[in-house]
């Protein structure tokens, strides 16, 4: 499908986001996980022992959203929350660790899909542009 060159960037970002969500949801449906929960699981995997406040900060979400999503992950057996003084430390269960590894692999496969029509240099430039935009926005 060809797109009008005068479309704003948000339209393209939205399409990529929606297609990524469909791809992830198709691949993790057997894991009892959804696209909305998968980034949280990955961040916990990469930062074992992170607390809820830091998780909210890293994901740029409010703490009530994080609390709701952590409850879903806990109910599904992916995480456990351990009270440590006034903070809740989040740890993955073995099921959570195994699922996070699968989801990370799906994200790498998604990147391979994105690379199919780009040269290595184009893809590297694409990632660098995204990093720069995100750093400036946050």
C-alpha positions as CSV (number, residue, x, y, z in Angstrom):
1,X,0.0,0.0,0.0
2,X,1.3,3.4,-0.9
3,X,0.8,6.4,1.4
4,X,0.5,10.1,0.7
5,X,3.9,11.7,1.3
6,X,2.3,14.6,3.1
7,X,0.9,12.4,6.0
8,X,2.0,13.5,9.4
9,X,4.3,11.2,11.3
10,X,1.7,10.3,13.9
11,X,-0.2,8.3,11.2
12,X,2.8,6.2,10.5
13,X,3.6,5.7,14.2
14,X,0.1,4.6,14.8
15,X,0.1,2.1,12.0
16,X,3.4,0.6,13.2
17,X,2.1,0.5,16.8
18,X,-1.2,-1.2,15.8
19,X,0.6,-3.8,13.6
20,X,3.1,-4.5,16.4
21,X,0.1,-5.0,18.9
22,X,-1.6,-7.4,16.5
23,X,1.7,-9.3,16.0
24,X,2.4,-9.6,19.7
25,X,-1.2,-10.5,20.6
26,X,-1.2,-13.3,18.0
27,X,2.1,-14.7,19.4
28,X,1.3,-14.5,23.1
29,X,-2.3,-15.5,23.2
30,X,-1.3,-19.0,24.3
31,X,0.7,-17.4,27.2
32,X,-2.4,-15.7,28.6
33,X,-0.7,-12.3,28.0
34,X,-1.7,-9.3,26.1
35,X,0.1,-6.5,24.3
36,X,-0.7,-4.0,27.1
37,X,1.1,-6.2,29.7
38,X,4.0,-7.3,27.6
39,X,6.2,-4.2,28.1
40,X,5.7,-4.3,31.9
41,X,6.8,-8.0,31.9
42,X,9.9,-7.1,29.8
43,X,10.9,-4.2,32.1
44,X,10.6,-6.4,35.2
45,X,12.7,-9.1,33.4
46,X,15.4,-6.6,32.6
47,X,15.3,-5.0,36.1
48,X,14.6,-7.9,38.5
49,X,13.6,-6.5,41.9
50,X,12.4,-3.1,40.5
51,X,9.8,-1.4,42.6
52,X,6.4,-0.1,41.5
53,X,7.4,3.6,41.6
54,X,10.5,3.0,39.4
55,X,8.4,0.8,37.0
56,X,5.9,3.6,36.6
57,X,8.7,6.1,36.0
58,X,10.4,3.9,33.4
59,X,7.2,3.2,31.5
60,X,5.9,6.8,31.8
61,X,2.6,5.5,33.4
62,X,0.9,6.6,36.5
63,X,1.2,4.4,39.6
64,X,-2.5,3.4,39.6
65,X,-2.2,2.0,36.1
66,X,0.9,0.1,37.1
67,X,-0.8,-1.3,40.2
68,X,-3.8,-2.5,38.1
69,X,-1.5,-4.1,35.5
70,X,0.7,-5.7,38.2
71,X,-2.4,-7.2,39.8
72,X,-3.3,-8.8,36.4
73,X,0.3,-10.2,36.0
74,X,0.2,-11.5,39.6
75,X,-3.2,-13.1,39.1
76,X,-1.9,-14.9,36.0
77,X,1.2,-16.1,37.9
78,X,3.8,-14.1,36.1
79,X,5.0,-12.0,39.0
80,X,5.1,-11.7,42.8
81,X,5.2,-8.5,44.8
82,X,7.2,-8.5,47.9
83,X,6.7,-5.7,50.5
84,X,10.1,-4.3,51.5
85,X,9.6,-1.5,54.0
86,X,7.3,0.9,52.2
87,X,8.0,-0.2,48.7
88,X,6.8,-3.2,46.8
89,X,9.5,-5.1,45.0
90,X,8.5,-7.0,41.9
91,X,10.0,-10.3,41.0
92,X,9.2,-12.7,38.2
93,X,8.0,-16.2,38.8
94,X,9.6,-19.0,36.7
95,X,6.5,-18.8,34.5
96,X,7.0,-15.0,34.2
97,X,10.7,-15.4,33.3
98,X,10.0,-18.0,30.7
99,X,7.2,-15.9,29.1
100,X,9.3,-12.7,29.2
101,X,12.1,-14.5,27.3
102,X,9.6,-15.6,24.7
103,X,8.1,-12.1,24.3
104,X,11.6,-10.6,24.0
105,X,12.2,-13.1,21.1
106,X,9.0,-12.0,19.5
107,X,10.1,-8.4,19.7
108,X,13.4,-9.3,18.0
109,X,11.4,-11.2,15.3
110,X,9.3,-8.1,14.9
111,X,12.4,-6.0,14.3
112,X,13.5,-8.5,11.7
113,X,10.2,-8.0,9.9
114,X,10.8,-4.2,10.0
115,X,14.3,-4.7,8.5
116,X,13.0,-6.7,5.5
117,X,12.7,-3.6,3.2
118,X,15.5,-1.5,4.7
119,X,19.2,-1.6,4.4
120,X,21.2,-2.1,7.6
121,X,22.1,1.6,7.4
122,X,18.5,2.7,6.9
123,X,17.4,0.6,9.9
124,X,20.2,2.0,12.1
125,X,19.2,5.5,11.1
126,X,15.5,4.7,11.8
127,X,16.4,3.5,15.3
128,X,18.6,6.5,16.0
129,X,15.9,8.9,14.8
130,X,13.4,7.2,17.1
131,X,15.8,7.3,20.1
132,X,16.5,11.0,19.5
133,X,12.8,11.8,19.2
134,X,12.0,9.9,22.4
135,X,14.8,11.5,24.4
136,X,13.6,15.0,23.3
137,X,10.0,14.2,24.2
138,X,10.8,12.9,27.6
